[in-house]
Amino acid sequence: MIKNFLTVPTTKSIFLCNYFIWNNIKLCQSSLFYSQRKYHSHSLNNEEFFKKFFCIGKEVQNALFERKPIVALESALITNGLEYPINLEVALKLQEIIRNNGAIPATITILDGKIRVGIENKELERIAEPNNQKCSLRDLANFLVQKKIGGTTVAATMWIAHQAGIKVFSTGGIGGVHRGGEKSLDISADLVEIGRCPIAVVCAGVKSILDIGRTLEFLETQGVNVLVFDKKPNFPGFFIPQTEFLAPHCTDSIEEISDIIVCSQQLGLQKGILIACPIPVEDKSKSELVQHSINQALNEANSKNIFGNKVTPFVLRRVAELSEGESLRLNISLLENNARIAAQLANLNTNKIKNTPATMEDENRIFVSSQIKNNKNEKPLVFCIGASIVDLEVLQKENFKNSPKVDISSYLPSNIVQRAGGVARNHAEALARLGIDVVLFSAFGTDLNGKTDFGANFLLKKLEGVKNLNFSHSLFCKYLGTATSISISNSSKGIIQGFISADELLSKIDSEYIDKISDLFKSADFLLIDANLTSEAIKRINYWANNTNTKIWLEPTNSLKIPKIFDALGDWPLTKIDVFSPNLNELRSFSESLSQRIGKSEAKECKDFITNIEEHLLNSTIDFNFHQNISNIKLPQPLQPKQHLLITCDRFGVLLFSRSNSNEFKVEYLDAPKICSEKLISVSGAGDCFNSGFLFGILNNLSSKECLEFGRKCAELSLISIDTVPETINKDIFKV
């Protein structure tokens, strides 16, 4: 790690800056989040890299975090392409066009010693001032160290956008091979960078003053996919809609171009895609005048023996003069057209990637998006980490309950229902429907072609219309099926027997994955985790939650998962979490595991920590049968201030044990919802909805009684719905 850059740049400081940036290129090129990666001990890691060099605008941060469509814009156009004040007007207009087409603009520049991705209008005005210089990739370290204002070229913008996880970039035209380039080797860095940077570049081709034929040959050598957005493959020459040179591919379907971009990402191709868009039809007549001006300017350059890198600026200046400003108007028109197409593509790509194993675009996105919430005074945010499961429930027909014994091989009449389930997923949906911002960290399966399987499509479709819910950070695991459960139940007894296939998929949510998302934890108010996770994952989440001072809600899921909670959190798990929400069976298993672990001698020494639940209920009016049902269940203590033990007790209701800030120990009871058997449809999801309502109350500073009542109302809506989380759940269901 290097110290703060020197005020007066030295050769050494520039070298060090270059060294760290280029070492991190190797670390950031891969678009696969869940890949093995070796970090060089002498290089900055990704988080330090972004904090050191990048400043991401708030609007872009939110778009990255919520996986909204984003379009990158270069700034060399502002510093060198257009004169002031036209440059500022055009820059603002391009941003407006992108927003009007449903995407977020991310103008990229170098400002105050930082790489800026997304800037405010006042900062844009600074960049548009005369005498600022353009900054290519080779100049990046120099501009950062010297704190210069730099307009990023196509090459620099591509690289920066890729580091930030932005996949679509709009520009006027890219650089190319200059005329005579076979001798001078004057070849734009744009061509090299697009050959190693997986980003879609929307442009109007290259200027016809360049050697278009050799430019296309060079792009082919670099492995760049060149597409003309037209029925004909004639490559556009910036002002010229069609040249004699043919691109390898063409299509007039923007949907097909989007499919190609997404497919390229899924294949993991570390190559760019060049989408060459001819100028709009209404401008084609003007292009003839401009082309005539270009030809005349080229002839003048030859007659004056102007060659090499002096040709392009001379020709551009003469074309503007000869066309009487028409070239400028045409330039602005094609810039606006490209921005419009790029925004449409970004929208299409985003919608498709949501249902593909894109694995968070880039690992780098985590470090960019982690800047979103710097404090916990904003709208509450909950991270739900755990299972998303396709639940198949076999509901027995009630008239078979008392029928004679049936052959075990017989098929009995029943209703079979498919639901979106999984403890983490259910909580995420319910909380989001209550208006809480939620991020779901889960795992979904894909088929042999890398596309989400039937189960994943079903689950994701259920989540798509839910506001406030972001599931883009979830894992999409190749060759593994989405988690599935099958249960046999009836409306009166609930689940009689269940079967689940989830462990192999959920094992992918491992320590490495947790470490990579851990920087986001400081943004959350609560981490709600379910015990479907491995003990190692639970242990790692607990470690990072402690480091970031983030609260944990642990849902044990079922009795068989209890041992892994002790494996993860030690002999006294409740001292390491803020809310524990078992049902009676899970609490009984918890009590038994606790007794086995601490032993009799230690139990005597820890008698203050283990109290019989019945002691807290002697003076209550709870049904005697309930007393009998919970006898000999141990309660580990002490609870910490603001800590809750929430026990769902089936038809008996809910028990809440908590400790206030003043250290007062409190026991509260709420009876179950009163629902007649005719209205009761399924108990699946009721507990998760109750928990979500209770957590909503905590996050909105309601009293414990109000939290319990709100949770009960959410559970009631689930009990009378075929869905685990009904659409009727919202924050207005219970006025408090």
C-alpha positions in Angstrom: 0.0 0.0 0.0 1.3 3.5 -0.8 1.0 6.7 1.2 -1.0 9.7 0.1 0.2 11.0 -3.2 2.7 13.8 -3.0 1.5 17.3 -3.7 4.4 17.8 -6.2 4.4 14.7 -8.4 7.6 12.8 -8.9 8.6 10.2 -11.4 8.5 7.7 -8.5 4.9 8.6 -7.5 3.7 8.4 -11.0 5.4 5.0 -11.4 3.8 3.7 -8.2 0.3 4.9 -9.2 0.7 3.2 -12.6 2.0 0.1 -10.9 -1.0 -0.3 -8.6 -3.6 0.5 -11.3 -2.2 -1.9 -13.8 -1.7 -4.7 -11.3 -5.4 -4.3 -10.4 -6.3 -4.6 -14.1 -5.3 -8.2 -13.7 -7.5 -8.6 -10.6 -10.5 -6.9 -12.1 -10.8 -8.2 -15.7 -12.8 -11.3 -14.9 -16.6 -10.9 -15.0 -17.2 -14.0 -12.9 -17.9 -13.2 -9.3 -17.6 -16.6 -8.0 -14.1 -17.4 -9.3 -10.9 -18.3 -7.6 -8.5 -15.4 -7.6 -4.9 -15.0 -6.4 -4.0 -11.5 -5.1 -0.4 -10.2 -5.4 0.8 -9.3 -1.9 2.4 -6.1 -3.2 -0.8 -4.9 -4.8 -3.9 -3.2 -3.4 -6.8 -5.5 -3.0 -10.0 -4.6 -4.8 -11.7 -2.7 -1.9 -8.6 -0.6 -1.3 -8.2 -0.1 -5.0 -11.7 1.5 -5.4 -11.4 3.5 -2.2 -8.0 4.9 -3.3 -8.8 5.8 -6.9 -12.6 6.0 -7.5 -15.4 8.3 -6.5 -18.8 7.0 -7.6 -21.7 9.4 -8.0 -24.7 8.7 -5.7 -27.1 8.1 -8.6 -24.7 5.6 -10.2 -24.1 3.9 -6.8 -27.8 3.3 -6.4 -28.1 2.0 -9.9 -25.2 -0.4 -9.5 -26.6 -1.6 -6.2 -30.2 -2.0 -7.5 -28.9 -3.4 -10.8 -30.6 -0.7 -12.9 -29.5 0.0 -16.5 -26.5 2.3 -16.8 -24.8 3.9 -19.8 -21.2 5.2 -19.6 -20.3 8.4 -21.3 -16.8 9.6 -22.2 -15.6 13.2 -21.4 -12.8 13.7 -24.0 -15.7 14.8 -26.2 -16.2 17.6 -23.6 -12.6 18.6 -23.2 -11.4 18.2 -26.8 -14.3 17.2 -29.1 -16.5 20.3 -28.9 -15.9 23.9 -28.1 -17.3 25.7 -25.0 -20.2 26.2 -24.3 -21.6 23.8 -26.9 -19.6 21.0 -25.2 -21.5 21.5 -21.9 -24.9 21.8 -23.6 -24.3 18.5 -25.5 -23.0 16.7 -22.4 -26.2 17.7 -20.5 -28.4 16.7 -23.4 -26.9 13.3 -23.7 -27.5 12.6 -20.0 -31.1 13.8 -20.5 -31.6 11.4 -23.4 -30.3 8.4 -21.5 -32.6 9.2 -18.5 -35.6 9.7 -20.8 -34.9 6.2 -22.2 -35.0 4.6 -18.8 -31.2 4.3 -18.0 -28.8 6.1 -15.7 -26.0 8.2 -17.3 -22.5 7.7 -15.9 -20.3 10.4 -17.3 -16.7 9.4 -16.6 -13.8 11.8 -16.0 -10.7 12.6 -13.9 -11.2 15.2 -11.3 -9.4 16.3 -8.2 -7.1 13.2 -8.2 -10.0 10.7 -8.5 -11.6 8.7 -11.2 -15.1 10.0 -11.3 -18.0 7.8 -12.4 -21.2 9.9 -12.5 -20.8 13.6 -11.8 -23.0 16.6 -10.8 -23.8 19.5 -13.2 -21.4 21.8 -11.3 -18.6 19.3 -11.9 -19.5 19.0 -15.5 -19.2 22.7 -15.9 -15.6 22.5 -14.6 -14.7 19.8 -17.1 -16.3 21.9 -19.9 -14.1 24.9 -19.3 -11.5 25.6 -22.0 -7.9 24.3 -21.8 -8.6 21.0 -20.1 -6.9 18.0 -21.6 -8.0 14.6 -22.7 -6.7 11.6 -20.7 -6.1 8.2 -22.4 -5.3 5.0 -20.5 -1.6 5.6 -20.6 -2.0 9.0 -19.0 -4.3 7.9 -16.1 -1.6 7.7 -13.4 -0.2 11.0 -14.4 -3.5 12.8 -14.2 -4.4 11.2 -10.8 -1.0 12.1 -9.2 -1.0 15.6 -10.7 -4.7 16.1 -9.9 -5.4 17.4 -13.4 -8.9 17.6 -14.9 -9.0 15.0 -17.6 -11.5 14.1 -20.3 -11.4 10.4 -20.6 -10.9 9.0 -24.1 -12.8 6.0 -25.4 -10.0 3.6 -24.2 -9.9 5.1 -20.7 -13.6 5.3 -20.4 -14.0 1.6 -21.4 -11.5 0.5 -18.8 -13.0 2.6 -16.0 -16.6 1.6 -16.9 -15.6 -2.1 -16.8 -14.0 -1.7 -13.4 -17.2 -0.2 -12.0 -19.4 -3.0 -13.5 -21.0 -0.9 -16.3 -21.6 -2.9 -19.4 -22.8 -0.4 -22.0 -20.9 2.7 -23.3 -22.1 5.3 -25.7 -19.7 7.6 -27.7 -19.6 9.3 -31.1 -17.0 7.3 -32.8 -14.0 5.3 -31.8 -10.4 5.9 -32.9 -8.9 3.7 -35.6 -5.9 3.1 -37.8 -4.7 6.4 -39.3 -4.1 6.7 -43.0 -0.5 5.5 -43.5 -0.7 3.6 -40.2 0.9 0.6 -41.8 4.1 2.6 -41.8 3.7 5.0 -38.9 2.0 2.4 -36.6 -0.4 5.2 -35.6 -3.1 3.0 -34.2 -5.6 4.3 -31.6 -5.5 2.7 -28.1 -9.3 2.4 -28.4 -8.8 -0.6 -30.7 -6.5 -2.4 -28.3 -8.7 -1.7 -25.2 -11.9 -2.9 -26.8 -10.1 -6.1 -27.6 -9.6 -6.9 -23.9 -12.4 -5.1 -22.2 -15.9 -6.9 -22.1 -18.1 -3.9 -22.7 -20.6 -3.0 -25.5 -19.5 0.2 -27.3 -22.3 2.0 -29.2 -20.8 4.4 -31.8 -21.2 5.6 -35.3 -18.2 3.6 -36.5 -14.9 5.4 -37.2 -14.4 8.7 -39.1 -13.9 8.2 -42.8 -10.7 10.2 -42.6 -9.2 7.1 -41.0 -8.2 3.9 -42.7 -11.5 2.0 -42.2 -10.3 -1.2 -43.9 -7.3 -1.6 -41.7 -9.3 -0.6 -38.7 -11.7 -3.5 -39.2 -8.7 -5.9 -39.8 -7.1 -4.8 -36.6 -10.4 -5.3 -34.7 -10.7 -8.8 -36.2 -7.1 -9.6 -34.9 -8.2 -8.4 -31.5 -11.1 -10.7 -31.4 -13.7 -7.9 -31.3 -17.3 -8.7 -32.3 -18.3 -5.9 -34.8 -22.0 -5.5 -35.5 -23.6 -3.0 -37.8 -27.0 -1.9 -36.5 -28.6 -2.0 -40.0 -29.9 -4.5 -42.5 -26.7 -4.1 -44.6 -23.2 -4.9 -43.3 -21.6 -1.8 -44.7 -19.6 -0.3 -41.9 -20.5 3.4 -41.1 -17.9 6.0 -41.4 -19.1 8.4 -38.7 -20.7 11.1 -40.9 -21.1 8.6 -43.7 -23.9 6.1 -43.1 -22.4 3.4 -45.3 -18.9 2.8 -46.6 -17.6 0.2 -49.0 -16.1 -1.8 -46.1 -18.1 -4.7 -44.7 -18.5 -5.7 -41.1 -18.7 -9.4 -40.3 -22.2 -9.1 -38.8 -25.3 -6.9 -39.1 -28.8 -6.8 -37.8 -31.6 -4.3 -37.6 -33.0 -5.9 -34.4 -32.0 -4.2 -31.2 -33.4 -7.2 -29.3 -31.0 -9.5 -31.2 -28.1 -7.2 -30.4 -29.1 -7.4 -26.7 -29.2 -11.2 -26.9 -25.7 -11.2 -28.4 -24.3 -9.0 -25.6 -25.9 -11.1 -22.8 -24.7 -14.3 -24.5 -21.2 -13.0 -24.7 -21.3 -12.1 -21.0 -22.5 -15.6 -20.1 -19.7 -17.2 -22.2 -17.2 -15.1 -20.2 -15.7 -13.6 -23.3 -13.2 -11.0 -22.2 -13.7 -9.0 -25.5 -15.7 -6.0 -26.3 -18.6 -5.7 -28.8 -18.6 -2.8 -31.2 -22.1 -1.8 -32.2 -21.8 0.6 -35.2 -24.9 2.7 -35.8 -25.4 4.6 -39.0 -26.5 8.2 -38.7 -30.3 8.7 -38.5 -32.2 8.6 -41.8 -33.2 12.2 -41.6 -29.5 13.2 -41.6 -28.3 11.2 -44.5 -28.7 14.0 -47.0 -26.4 16.2 -45.0 -23.8 13.6 -44.9 -23.1 14.0 -48.7 -22.1 17.6 -48.1 -19.8 16.6 -45.2 -18.3 13.8 -47.3 -17.5 16.2 -50.1 -15.8 18.4 -47.5 -13.8 15.5 -46.1 -12.5 14.5 -49.6 -11.5 18.1 -50.3 -9.7 18.4 -46.9 -7.8 15.1 -47.5 -6.6 16.3 -50.9 -5.4 19.6 -49.3 -3.5 17.6 -46.7 -1.8 15.6 -49.4 -0.9 18.7 -51.4 0.6 20.3 -48.3 2.5 17.2 -47.3 0.7 16.9 -44.0 1.0 13.3 -42.7 1.0 11.1 -39.6 -0.8 12.3 -36.5 -1.1 15.8 -38.0 -3.6 14.7 -40.6 -6.6 14.1 -38.4 -6.7 17.5 -36.6 -6.1 19.3 -39.9 -8.9 17.5 -41.7 -11.4 18.0 -38.9 -10.8 21.7 -38.8 -11.1 22.1 -42.6 -14.3 19.9 -42.7 -16.0 22.2 -40.1 -15.0 25.2 -42.2 -16.0 23.8 -45.6 -19.3 22.4 -44.4 -20.2 25.7 -42.8 -20.9 24.1 -39.4 -23.0 21.2 -40.9 -20.4 18.6 -39.6 -21.0 19.9 -36.1 -24.7 19.6 -36.3 -24.3 16.1 -37.7 -21.9 15.2 -35.0 -24.4 16.2 -32.3 -27.2 14.3 -34.0 -25.3 11.0 -34.1 -24.1 11.5 -30.5 -27.8 11.8 -29.5 -28.8 8.8 -31.6 -26.1 6.6 -30.1 -27.0 7.6 -26.6 -30.7 6.7 -27.3 -29.7 3.3 -28.7 -27.3 2.6 -25.8 -30.0 3.3 -23.2 -32.4 1.0 -24.9 -29.8 -1.8 -25.0 -28.9 -1.2 -21.3 -32.6 -1.7 -20.4 -32.9 -4.9 -22.5 -29.7 -6.3 -21.1 -30.6 -5.6 -17.5 -34.0 -7.3 -17.8 -32.4 -10.4 -19.3 -29.4 -10.6 -16.9 -31.8 -10.6 -13.9 -32.7 -14.1 -15.0 -29.3 -15.4 -15.9 -26.2 -16.5 -14.0 -24.5 -13.2 -14.4 -23.1 -13.5 -10.9 -23.3 -9.8 -10.0 -21.6 -8.6 -13.3 -18.2 -8.1 -11.7 -16.7 -8.8 -8.3 -15.8 -5.1 -8.4 -19.4 -4.1 -8.2 -19.5 -5.1 -4.5 -16.9 -2.5 -3.6 -18.5 0.2 -5.7 -22.0 -0.4 -4.3 -20.8 -0.7 -0.7 -20.5 3.1 -0.7 -24.3 3.5 -1.0 -25.3 3.8 2.6 -22.7 5.4 4.8 -24.9 5.6 7.9 -27.9 3.8 9.3 -30.1 6.8 9.7 -31.7 6.4 6.2 -34.6 4.1 5.3 -34.2 0.7 7.1 -32.3 -2.0 5.1 -32.4 -5.7 5.8 -30.2 -8.4 4.2 -31.8 -11.8 4.0 -29.2 -14.6 3.6 -30.2 -18.2 3.0 -32.6 -20.4 1.1 -34.9 -19.8 -1.9 -36.9 -23.0 -2.4 -39.6 -24.2 -4.7 -42.2 -25.7 -2.3 -44.4 -28.5 -3.5 -47.2 -29.2 -1.0 -49.5 -32.2 -1.1 -52.7 -31.2 0.7 -54.6 -34.4 1.7 -58.3 -34.5 1.1 -60.0 -34.3 4.5 -62.5 -37.1 3.6 -59.6 -39.6 3.6 -58.7 -38.8 7.2 -60.9 -41.5 8.7 -61.1 -43.9 5.8 -60.0 -47.5 6.0 -56.3 -48.4 5.5 -55.2 -47.8 1.9 -52.6 -49.7 0.1 -49.3 -47.8 0.3 -48.8 -48.0 -3.4 -52.2 -46.3 -4.1 -52.4 -42.7 -5.4 -54.7 -40.8 -3.0 -56.8 -37.8 -4.2 -55.2 -34.6 -3.1 -54.4 -31.0 -4.0 -50.8 -30.3 -5.1 -49.7 -26.7 -4.8 -46.4 -25.2 -6.0 -45.3 -22.2 -4.0 -42.3 -19.8 -3.8 -40.7 -20.7 -0.5 -37.4 -20.8 1.4 -37.0 -19.0 4.8 -34.7 -16.2 3.6 -36.7 -15.7 0.4 -40.1 -15.6 2.3 -38.8 -13.0 4.8 -37.3 -11.0 2.0 -40.6 -10.8 0.1 -42.7 -10.1 3.2 -40.4 -7.4 4.4 -40.2 -5.8 1.0 -44.0 -5.8 0.7 -44.1 -4.0 4.0 -42.0 -1.3 2.5 -38.6 -2.2 3.9 -35.6 -2.1 1.6 -34.3 -5.7 1.3 -31.4 -7.4 -0.4 -31.7 -11.2 -0.8 -28.5 -13.2 -0.8 -29.5 -16.7 -2.0 -28.6 -19.4 -4.5 -30.4 -20.5 -7.7 -29.7 -23.3 -10.1 -29.0 -23.2 -13.8 -29.3 -25.7 -16.6 -26.5 -27.1 -18.8 -26.7 -24.0 -21.0 -26.1 -21.7 -18.1 -29.6 -20.4 -18.0 -31.7 -20.4 -14.9 -33.7 -23.6 -14.5 -37.4 -23.9 -14.2 -37.4 -23.6 -10.4 -35.2 -20.5 -10.5 -37.4 -18.9 -13.1 -40.5 -19.6 -11.0 -38.9 -18.1 -7.9 -37.5 -15.0 -9.6 -40.7 -14.3 -11.4 -42.4 -14.1 -8.0 -39.9 -11.5 -6.9 -39.8 -9.4 -10.1 -42.8 -7.3 -9.3 -41.9 -6.7 -5.6 -40.7 -3.2 -5.0 -37.8 -2.5 -2.5 -36.4 -6.0 -3.2 -32.9 -6.5 -4.7 -31.8 -10.1 -5.5 -29.0 -9.3 -8.0 -26.3 -10.3 -5.5 -27.5 -13.9 -5.4 -25.5 -16.8 -6.8 -26.4 -18.6 -10.0 -24.8 -22.0 -9.9 -24.1 -24.0 -13.0 -25.2 -27.6 -13.1 -27.0 -27.5 -9.8 -30.8 -27.6 -9.6 -32.7 -24.9 -7.6 -33.6 -26.0 -4.1 -36.9 -27.9 -3.9 -39.0 -29.3 -1.1 -42.0 -31.6 -1.0 -44.3 -31.8 2.0 -47.4 -33.7 2.9 -49.9 -31.9 5.0 -53.5 -31.2 5.8 -55.1 -27.9 6.8 -55.7 -28.9 10.4 -52.4 -30.5 11.4 -50.1 -28.7 9.1 -47.0 -30.5 7.7 -47.1 -34.3 8.4 -43.8 -35.1 6.6 -41.5 -33.1 4.4 -38.5 -33.8 2.1 -36.0 -31.3 0.8 -33.1 -31.1 -1.7 -31.1 -28.0 -1.0 -27.8 -28.7 0.8 -25.5 -29.0 -2.2 -26.7 -25.7 -3.7 -26.7 -23.8 -0.5 -23.2 -25.0 0.3 -22.1 -22.6 -2.4 -23.0 -19.8 0.0 -19.7 -20.4 1.7 -17.0 -18.5 3.6 -15.5 -17.1 0.4 -18.8 -15.8 -0.8 -19.6 -14.3 2.6 -16.2 -12.6 2.7 -16.9 -11.0 -0.7 -20.2 -9.5 0.3 -19.1 -8.6 3.8 -18.3 -5.0 3.0 -22.0 -4.5 2.3 -23.0 -5.5 5.8 -22.2 -2.1 7.4 -25.1 -0.7 5.2 -27.7 -3.0 6.8 -29.7 -2.6 9.9 -30.3 -6.3 10.2 -28.9 -9.5 8.8 -31.7 -12.1 8.8 -30.1 -15.5 8.2 -31.6 -19.0 8.1 -30.0 -22.2 9.4 -30.3 -23.8 5.9 -26.8 -22.3 5.5 -23.7 -24.3 6.5 -22.3 -23.8 10.0 -19.2 -22.3 8.4 -21.3 -19.7 6.6 -23.2 -18.8 9.8 -20.0 -18.5 11.7 -18.5 -16.2 9.0 -21.6 -14.0 8.9 -21.5 -13.7 12.6 -17.8 -12.7 12.4 -18.5 -9.9 9.9 -21.6 -8.7 11.7 -19.6 -8.2 14.8 -17.0 -6.3 12.8 -19.6 -4.0 11.3 -21.8 -3.7 14.4 -24.8 -5.1 12.4 -27.6 -7.0 14.2 -28.4 -10.6 13.4 -31.8 -12.3 13.4 -31.4 -16.1 13.3 -34.2 -18.3 12.1 -33.5 -22.0 13.0 -35.7 -23.4 10.2 -36.2 -26.8 11.7 -35.1 -29.0 14.6 -32.5 -30.9 12.5 -30.6 -27.7 11.9 -30.1 -26.9 15.7 -26.7 -28.7 16.0 -25.1 -26.6 13.3 -26.1 -23.4 15.2 -24.0 -24.6 18.1 -21.2 -25.7 15.7 -21.2 -22.2 14.3 -21.7 -20.0 17.4 -20.4 -22.1 20.3 -22.1 -23.2 23.5 -23.9 -20.0 24.1 -25.3 -19.0 20.7 -27.8 -16.5 22.0 -25.0 -14.3 23.3 -24.0 -13.7 19.7 -27.3 -12.9 18.0 -30.0 -10.3 18.5 -33.2 -12.1 17.7 -33.7 -15.9 17.8 -37.1 -17.2 16.5 -37.6 -20.9 17.1 -40.9 -22.8 17.3 -41.6 -25.1 20.2 -40.0 -28.1 18.6 -36.9 -26.2 17.6 -36.6 -24.7 21.1 -36.9 -28.1 22.7 -34.0 -29.4 20.4 -32.1 -26.2 21.3 -32.6 -27.0 25.0 -31.5 -30.6 24.6 -28.4 -29.6 22.7 -27.6 -27.0 25.3 -27.8 -29.5 28.1 -25.6 -32.0 26.3 -22.9 -29.4 25.6 -22.6 -27.6 29.0 -22.8 -30.8 31.2 -24.3 -31.0 34.7 -21.4 -29.5 36.7 -21.3 -26.4 34.5 -25.1 -26.1 34.6 -24.9 -25.7 38.4 -22.4 -22.9 38.0 -24.5 -21.3 35.3 -27.8 -21.6 37.0 -28.3 -17.9 36.5 -28.1 -18.4 32.8 -30.6 -21.3 32.5 -34.1 -20.7 33.7 -37.2 -22.9 33.3 -39.7 -21.1 31.1 -42.5 -22.1 33.4 -41.0 -19.8 36.1 -41.9 -16.8 33.9 -45.4 -18.1 33.4 -46.6 -18.9 36.9 -48.6 -15.7 37.2 -49.9 -15.7 33.6 -53.4 -16.6 32.4 -52.1 -18.9 29.6 -53.9 -22.2 29.0 -52.8 -25.0 31.3 -52.2 -27.3 28.2 -49.7 -24.8 27.0 -47.9 -25.0 30.3 -47.7 -28.8 29.9 -46.5 -28.5 26.4 -43.5 -26.3 27.2 -42.4 -28.0 30.4 -38.7 -28.8 30.8 -37.6 -26.5 28.1 -34.6 -24.5 29.1 -34.0 -20.8 28.4 -30.4 -19.7 28.2 -29.8 -16.3 29.7 -29.0 -13.5 30.1 -30.5 -11.8 27.2 -28.7 -8.6 26.2 -30.4 -5.2 26.1 -32.7 -5.0 23.1 -32.3 -8.8 22.6 -35.4 -10.9 21.8 -36.2 -14.6 22.0 -39.4 -15.0 19.9 -41.1 -18.4 20.3 -43.9 -19.3 17.9 -46.1 -21.9 19.7 -48.4 -23.1 16.9 -52.1 -22.8 17.9 -51.2 -21.4 21.4 -49.7 -18.2 20.0 -46.4 -16.5 20.6 -44.1 -16.0 23.5 -41.6 -13.1 23.6 -38.7 -12.9 26.0 -36.7 -9.6 25.9 -34.6 -7.3 27.9 -35.0 -3.6 27.8 -32.3 -0.9 27.8 -32.8 -0.5 31.5 -32.0 -4.2 31.9 -35.6 -5.1 32.8 -36.4 -8.7 31.8 -39.8 -9.0 30.1 -42.1 -11.9 29.1 -45.0 -11.2 26.8 -47.6 -13.5 25.3 -49.9 -13.1 22.3 -52.5 -15.6 21.3 -52.8 -17.0 17.8 -55.0 -15.5 15.0 -58.6 -16.6 15.3 -59.4 -18.2 12.0 -62.2 -20.7 11.4 -61.2 -24.0 9.7 -63.1 -23.1 6.5 -60.9 -20.1 5.9 -57.6 -21.8 6.9 -55.7 -22.7 3.7 -52.1 -23.4 4.6 -49.8 -22.8 7.5 -46.8 -22.7 5.2 -45.1 -19.3 5.5 -47.2 -18.0 8.4 -44.2 -18.0 10.8 -42.0 -16.2 8.3 -44.7 -13.6 7.8 -45.1 -13.2 11.5 -41.3 -12.6 11.9 -41.3 -10.1 9.1 -44.1 -8.1 10.7 -42.4 -8.2 14.0 -39.1 -7.0 12.5 -41.0 -4.2 10.6 -42.1 -3.1 14.0 -38.6 -3.1 15.5 -37.3 -1.1 12.5 -40.0 1.5 12.9 -39.5 1.8 16.7 -42.9 0.3 17.7 -43.5 -1.1 21.1 -43.0 -4.8 21.7 -46.8 -5.3 22.0 -47.3 -3.4 18.7 -44.6 -5.5 17.0 -46.3 -8.7 18.2 -49.7 -7.6 16.9 -48.4 -6.5 13.6 -46.6 -9.8 13.2 -49.9 -11.7 14.0 -51.8 -9.7 11.4 -49.2 -10.7 8.7 -49.4 -14.3 9.8 -53.2 -14.3 9.6 -53.0 -13.1 6.0 -50.6 -15.9 5.2 -52.8 -18.6 6.8 -55.8 -17.7 4.6 -53.7 -17.5 1.4 -52.5 -20.1 -1.0 -49.2 -18.2 -1.2 -46.5 -18.4 1.5 -46.3 -14.6 1.3 -49.6 -13.1 0.1 -49.7 -10.0 -2.0 -52.2 -8.5 0.6 -49.3 -7.9 3.0 -48.4 -4.2 3.2 -47.5 -1.6 5.8 -51.1 -0.3 6.0 -52.7 -3.6 7.1 -52.6 -2.6 10.8 -52.8 1.0 11.8 -50.8 1.7 15.0 
